[in-house]
Amino acid sequence: MKVVELQRNEITEHLIYSYLAKTIKDQHNKEILNRLAQEEYSHYERLKKITGRDVSPNRLKIWFYLILIKILGITFGLKLMESGEESAQKSYGNIAYRYPEVDSIISDEKVHEKELLSILDEERLRYVGSIVLGLSDALVEFTGTLAGFTFALRDNSLIALTGIITGIAASLSMGASEYLSTKAESEEKSPLKASLSTGATYIFAVFFLVLPYILLKNSFLSFGFTLLFAVILVLFFTFYISVAKELEFKRRFLEMIAIIFGVSVVSFGIGLLVRIFFNIDI
């Protein structure tokens, strides 16, 4: 990466942090973002002394991250942005022997910015546990339930109707349980918000898992798409959490997929046994 590209990257991130600092209401986060913006501009000015010219920011990158942050939250967006800085750090290392003045920039990129981002306080991340509870329970329990229904009933309309009723009842039960659990154990979270986070996530997952049975006619093909949707949901949420909470992605993703497929296989077997034992023919 050329010095000019590094300079463009610094002014781009300066503008992202500056814009967020102006729009965010939380004073704690506003101060952190202003400090980050000042650091990035300081880096830009130091690189400007090397290149001897001004450089325009990457407008596409600015809009991409601002939209991403609007949808998925400031912590996820900024940590994702900083996770892509490894190549920049290597580039700084490659030019350090020619320009010793960039040593301080390398230090900032490796330590200071990461420390500042780690103390961002975002309300939605307090409820990640509730969201994960709703999602994981829906994906494991409900996917297994659909697997059993698929083998036992083999009628998409009946499976979809039964699945929707079961899913709504389960989401209400999960939401109520999370409300009572949060009320008894946590003073930092709102029991109502925790309950809604769990219940809404469960319903969201149920909708996507039942959708193939509504759109298609073959029950086994429908279940195949249900498994595909389950994998996509696990991929998305695991990636989100791994970035926002700085956790390992691969192990958590594979573990969840193994559980879902394992439960589905067992549920398929139970559905087959129920069909044979009770001589169900639908």
C-alpha positions in Angstrom: 0.0 0.0 0.0 1.4 3.4 -1.0 1.8 6.3 1.5 -0.9 8.2 -0.4 -3.4 5.3 0.1 -2.5 5.2 3.8 -3.1 8.9 4.0 -6.5 8.5 2.2 -7.4 5.8 4.7 -6.6 8.0 7.7 -8.7 11.0 6.4 -11.6 8.6 5.5 -11.7 7.2 9.0 -11.3 10.7 10.5 -14.5 11.7 8.7 -16.4 8.6 9.8 -15.5 9.2 13.4 -16.3 12.9 13.2 -19.7 12.4 11.6 -20.6 9.8 14.2 -19.4 12.0 17.1 -21.8 14.8 15.8 -24.8 12.5 15.5 -24.5 10.3 18.6 -26.3 11.4 21.8 -24.3 9.3 24.4 -21.7 11.7 25.8 -19.3 8.9 26.8 -19.3 7.5 23.2 -19.1 11.0 21.8 -15.9 11.7 23.6 -14.3 8.4 22.5 -15.3 9.1 18.9 -13.9 12.6 19.0 -10.5 11.3 20.3 -10.4 8.7 17.6 -11.2 11.4 15.0 -8.4 13.6 16.3 -6.0 10.7 16.2 -6.8 9.8 12.6 -6.4 13.4 11.5 -3.1 13.6 13.3 -2.0 10.5 11.4 -3.2 12.2 8.2 -1.2 15.3 8.9 2.0 13.3 9.6 1.6 11.4 6.3 0.9 14.7 4.5 4.4 15.9 5.5 5.8 12.8 3.7 3.6 13.1 0.5 3.5 16.9 0.4 -0.1 17.0 -0.7 -3.7 16.7 0.4 -5.6 13.6 -0.4 -9.4 13.2 -0.9 -11.2 10.6 1.3 -12.8 7.4 0.1 -16.5 8.5 -0.1 -17.7 5.0 -0.9 -16.1 3.6 2.2 -17.6 6.4 4.3 -21.1 5.7 3.1 -20.7 2.0 3.4 -19.7 2.1 7.1 -22.3 4.8 8.0 -25.1 2.7 6.5 -23.7 -0.5 8.2 -23.5 1.3 11.5 -27.1 2.6 11.1 -28.3 -1.0 10.6 -26.1 -3.1 12.9 -24.9 -0.7 15.4 -21.8 1.5 16.1 -19.8 -1.1 18.0 -20.1 -3.7 15.2 -19.4 -1.2 12.4 -16.3 0.4 14.0 -14.8 -2.9 15.1 -15.3 -4.4 11.7 -13.6 -1.3 10.2 -10.7 -1.7 12.6 -10.4 -5.4 12.0 -9.4 -4.6 8.4 -6.5 -2.5 9.6 -4.0 -5.4 9.7 -2.9 -4.8 6.1 -2.5 -1.1 6.9 -0.3 -1.9 9.9 1.9 -4.1 7.7 2.1 -1.3 5.1 3.2 1.1 7.9 5.8 -1.5 8.9 7.1 -1.7 5.3 7.7 2.1 5.1 9.0 2.6 8.7 12.6 2.1 7.7 12.3 5.0 5.2 10.0 7.2 7.4 10.8 6.7 11.1 8.1 9.2 12.0 5.4 6.6 11.2 6.4 4.5 14.2 4.0 6.4 16.5 1.2 5.8 14.0 1.9 2.0 14.2 1.7 2.2 17.9 -1.7 4.0 17.8 -3.1 1.6 15.3 -2.1 -1.5 17.3 -3.0 -0.4 20.8 -4.7 2.9 21.4 -7.6 2.7 18.9 -8.4 -0.8 19.9 -8.5 0.2 23.6 -10.8 3.1 22.9 -13.2 0.9 20.8 -13.3 -1.7 23.6 -14.9 0.8 26.0 -17.7 1.9 23.7 -21.0 1.5 25.5 -23.9 0.5 23.3 -27.2 -0.5 24.7 -28.1 -3.2 22.1 -24.9 -5.2 23.1 -26.3 -5.5 26.6 -29.0 -7.6 25.1 -26.9 -9.8 22.9 -27.3 -12.7 25.4 -31.1 -12.4 25.1 -30.9 -12.3 21.3 -28.6 -15.3 21.2 -30.9 -17.2 23.6 -33.9 -16.6 21.3 -32.0 -17.4 18.2 -30.1 -20.5 19.4 -33.3 -22.0 21.0 -35.3 -21.4 17.8 -32.6 -22.8 15.5 -32.0 -25.9 17.6 -35.4 -26.7 19.0 -37.6 -25.4 16.2 -35.5 -26.9 13.4 -35.6 -30.2 15.2 -39.4 -29.8 15.6 -39.8 -29.2 11.9 -37.7 -32.2 11.1 -40.0 -34.4 13.2 -43.1 -32.9 11.7 -41.7 -33.4 8.2 -41.2 -37.1 8.6 -44.4 -37.7 10.7 -46.8 -35.5 8.7 -45.4 -35.0 5.2 -48.0 -32.4 4.4 -46.6 -28.9 3.9 -49.7 -27.0 4.8 -50.2 -29.0 8.0 -46.5 -28.7 8.9 -46.5 -24.9 8.3 -49.7 -24.4 10.4 -48.4 -26.6 13.2 -45.0 -25.0 13.0 -46.4 -21.4 13.2 -48.6 -22.2 16.2 -45.7 -24.1 18.0 -43.3 -21.3 17.1 -45.5 -18.5 18.5 -46.2 -20.4 21.7 -42.5 -21.1 22.2 -41.6 -17.5 21.6 -44.1 -16.3 24.2 -42.7 -18.9 26.6 -39.1 -17.9 26.0 -39.9 -14.2 26.3 -41.7 -14.8 29.6 -38.8 -16.9 30.9 -36.2 -14.3 29.9 -38.3 -11.6 31.6 -38.3 -13.4 34.9 -34.7 -14.5 34.6 -33.5 -10.9 33.9 -35.7 -9.4 36.6 -34.2 -11.8 39.2 -30.5 -11.7 38.1 -29.6 -8.4 36.3 -29.8 -4.8 37.4 -28.1 -3.5 34.3 -30.7 -4.7 31.8 -34.4 -3.9 31.4 -36.4 -7.2 31.9 -39.0 -6.0 29.3 -36.3 -5.2 26.7 -34.6 -8.5 27.4 -37.9 -10.4 27.0 -38.8 -8.6 23.8 -35.3 -9.3 22.4 -35.6 -13.0 23.0 -39.2 -13.3 21.8 -38.8 -11.2 18.7 -35.6 -13.0 17.7 -37.4 -16.4 18.2 -40.3 -15.2 16.0 -37.9 -13.8 13.4 -36.1 -17.2 13.1 -39.4 -19.1 13.1 -40.6 -17.1 10.1 -37.6 -18.0 8.0 -37.6 -21.6 9.0 -41.3 -22.1 8.2 -41.2 -20.1 5.0 -40.0 -23.0 2.7 -43.1 -25.0 3.8 -45.4 -22.1 2.7 -43.7 -21.6 -0.6 -42.9 -25.2 -1.7 -45.0 -28.4 -2.0 -42.4 -31.1 -1.3 -41.9 -31.4 2.5 -38.4 -32.9 2.2 -37.2 -30.3 -0.2 -38.8 -27.7 2.1 -36.8 -29.0 5.1 -33.6 -28.9 3.0 -34.2 -25.1 2.5 -35.0 -24.8 6.2 -31.6 -26.2 7.0 -30.0 -23.8 4.5 -31.8 -20.8 6.1 -30.7 -22.1 9.5 -27.1 -22.2 8.4 -27.4 -18.6 7.0 -28.9 -17.3 10.2 -26.1 -19.0 12.3 -23.5 -17.6 9.9 -24.8 -14.0 10.2 -25.4 -13.9 13.9 -22.1 -15.7 14.7 -20.2 -13.3 12.6 -22.0 -10.3 14.2 -21.2 -11.5 17.7 -17.7 -12.5 16.9 -16.9 -8.9 15.6 -18.9 -6.9 18.2 -17.8 -9.0 21.2 -14.4 -10.0 19.8 -15.0 -13.7 20.1 -13.7 -16.6 18.0 -15.9 -17.1 14.9 -15.0 -20.6 13.5 -15.4 -22.7 16.6 -18.7 -21.1 17.6 -20.1 -21.4 14.1 -19.1 -25.1 13.6 -20.4 -25.9 17.1 -23.8 -24.4 16.4 -24.1 -26.1 13.0 -23.2 -29.5 14.5 -25.9 -29.1 17.2 -28.5 -28.1 14.7 -27.8 -31.0 12.3 -27.5 -33.5 15.2 -30.8 -32.5 16.7 -32.4 -32.6 13.2 -31.2 -36.2 12.6 -32.5 -37.4 16.0 -35.9 -35.6 15.4 -36.1 -37.2 11.9 -35.7 -40.5 13.6 -38.3 -39.8 16.2 -40.8 -38.6 13.5 -40.2 -41.8 11.6 -40.8 -44.0 14.7 -44.0 -42.0 15.6 -45.3 -42.5 12.1 -44.6 -46.2 12.1 -45.7 -46.8 15.8 -49.0 -44.9 15.5 -49.5 -45.9 11.9 -50.0 -42.3 10.8 -50.8 -41.9 7.1 -51.5 -38.3 6.1 
